[in-house]
């Protein structure tokens, strides 16, 4: 019968950092976790953009749907993102031990990544008459519901997200009369 892993062993398993030398590199498990999350987020950024905004560059509704669905797929299947967004213990560690400014910076960076697409679409007259920044922030805000996933019935969460994604994508694009 195997022993149960500690949080540090779970986090460092794929990195080749021994548990005994862990604190030589990081002040806490939470600091390591936040660093891994940031690196993984950066590594996935291009893939996310390629599978959404770049793929549907001239079709904002499709790009927004693809972006949000792809991020949800990553959250459900990527071990680090799953720990941050779904497994409550890691979410609480991330929030309680990270500075409020660091969390705000991550959110600003996420919006900054998608904002140029919204600005391009707005300049082309493809979006409703709202500032591009507000529309990019609204799109990113839909993903904040992932944090409440544990409070929503498991079988209901995907349907709720699909409804919100569809509502946003359909109503953010200017419709010709």
Secondary structure, DSSP 8 states (H G I E B T S, - for coil): ------HHHHHHGGGT--GGGHHHH-SSHHHHHHHHHHHHHHHHHHHHHHTTTTTTTT-HHHHHHHHHHHHHHHHHH-HHHHHHHTSHHHHHHHHHHS-HHHHHHHHHHHHHHHHHHHHHHHHTT-B-SS-HHHHHHHHHHHGGGGGGGGGS-HHHHHHHHHHHHHHHHHHHB----
